[in-house]
Amino acid sequence: MNRRRGMTKGDRRERAIVETAKELLQLVPPGQITVDRLAAGAGISRSSFYFYFDSKSAVLEALLDEIAQEMEEAARGWLDGAGDDPAALRKALGVSARLWREHGSLLRPALLGEEEEFAGFRARVVEGYIGQAAARIGRERAEGRAPEGPPQDGLARALVRMKFAVLAEDQSAQAIETCAVVITRAIYA
């Protein structure tokens, strides 16, 4: 029985396209990235590019999905946890800040902008975070660890949007601390 080990040639080419997008985003805004630049950076022809991705937007969404997955994995400890857990919250915020620092030129239009090209991603990720944060707030209130307050969905929406807006502009330790304090006070005070 022959088993494939590692990445196939196609997997490596697809990965090269996504890595090229990462590199280009360090130099130019998303709107200046073209299929030709992605294909050239990956060492393939324009026609070969379309074997792996339907469009430039599909490449950017693949990269955004990777970033969102890393952000969500880091947040999982806090979102699934219980009680006031400042270490888990700060850890999640720290990873988010690093990802905003590394990928802000793509995250800003994808999560905070109104570009139609990112509408599906924005709805899925932002609403997903809001739903998870609302569930955390609801559990904390049901267990008596957090007082009743504004509706949990509205509070979660405000906190998630605040976190994205703050970290989009400032990824410093002070910004992380500010977000942590605001989130904690909003839920537990």
N, C-alpha and C positions, 0 to 999 in steps of 0.2 A: 504494500500500500504506500503510494507516494503522498506525502503531505507537504504542502507548501509551507515554507518557513519565511517569516519576515514579510516585508512589503513586496508586492508585485511591481513590475515596471510601470503599470498604469497607476498604482497607488503612489509611487514615487513622483510621477508626473503631476498628478493631482495635488500632492503635497507641495511640489515646487511652485505650482500656480498660486496656492494660498500663501506660501512664504514670500513669493514675489509681491503679492498684494501688501503684506506686512511691511516689506522694505519700502515699497513705493509710498505707503501712507506716512512714512517718516519724512518724506521729501515733498509730497504734494497732497492737496485735499482730495477726497474721494472723487469729486467731479472731474478731476484731471487724469484719473486713471483710465486707461483704454484697454480694450481686448488685445490690441497689438502690443502694448507695453507688457501686459501680463504674459502673453505667449512668448515674447522675446526673452523676458526674464526667466521663464521656465525652460527656455531652450527648445521650444516647439513652434510649429507653424500656427498661423491664425486658424486654419481649418482644423488642425488637431486640437486646438483649445476647445472647440465646440463638441468634441467627443467627451470631454470631462465636465464641462459646465455649459449651461445654456446662454449665460450672459455674464457680464462684469458684475451685475447685481448678485448673481448666484454665488460668485466667488466671495464677494463682500459679506453676504449672508452666512456662508460657511465659516468665514473668519469670525464673524459676530457670534455665531453659535458656539464656537470654541471658547471665546471670551466669556460669554454668558454662562457656559457650563462651569468654567473655573470660578466665576463669581458665585454661582449658586452652590457649588461644593464647599467653598469657604464659608458661606452664610449658613449652610445646613446645621452646623453645631449650635448656632444661636436660634435659628428659626424653629428647630425641632426641640430645643431645650426647654427648661422651665426655670422660673425664678429669675431674679435680677442676676445676670451673669455677665459682668463687665468684661471679663477676659475674652469670652467667646464673641461678644459684640465687637470689641476692639480688633480682634483677629480678623473677623469678617470685613470690617471697615478698612483695615489695613490692606487686605488683598484687593478690595474694590479700588482703593486709592492708587495702588500700584498699577492696576489694569487701566485706570483712567489716565495715569501718567504715560503708560506705554502706548495706549490705543485711543487717546482722547479725540484725535482728529476723525476717527470713525465712530466712536461712541456718542459724541455730541450730536451729529445729525441723526444717528440711529435711535437714540433714546430721548433726546430733548427737542429735536427738530420736527419739522412737519413734512419732510420729503416723502412723497408717495412710495418711492423705491424701498423705504424701510418700514412702511406702515405695518406689515404683517409681523415683522420681527418686534417692532416697538410694542404692538398690542400684546403679543405673546409674552414677552419678557417683563414689561412693566406690569401688566395685569397679573402675571404669575407671581411676581414679588409682592404685589399688593395683597393678593389672596393669601399667600403664605404668612405675611406679616399680620393680616387681620385674624388669621387662625391662631397665631401665637398670642395676640392680644386677647382674643376670646377665651383661650385656655387659661391665661393668667387671671382673667376676671372670674371665670367659673370656679377656679381653685382658691379664690380669695387672696391671691398674691398681688393683684392690681385692683385699684378702685374702679368703680363704674365711672364713665366719662362720656365723651362724645362717641357716637356710633363707631364701632371698631373698623368698619370698612373705610369710613371717612378719615379716621385717624391714621390708619395704615397708608392710605393714598397720600395724605399730607407728608408723612414721614418718609416714604419711599421717594416721592418727588423732591423733597428737601435734600435727602442724601445725594441723589443724582445731581441736583443743581449745585450743591456745595462742592462735591468732589470733581465735577466738571471744570470748576474754576480753580480749585486749590486742593492739592493732594498732600499737604503738609501734615505733620504730627498734630499740629494745633487744629487743623480742620477735622481730622479724625476724632480728636478729643471732643471738639464742639459737637459733632454729629452724635457721638456716643452719649454725651450729657443730655442733649435735646431729646433723643429717642428714649433714654431711660426716664427722664423726668416726665415726658409726655405719657408714658405708659404707667409708671409706678407712683408718681406724685399725686 
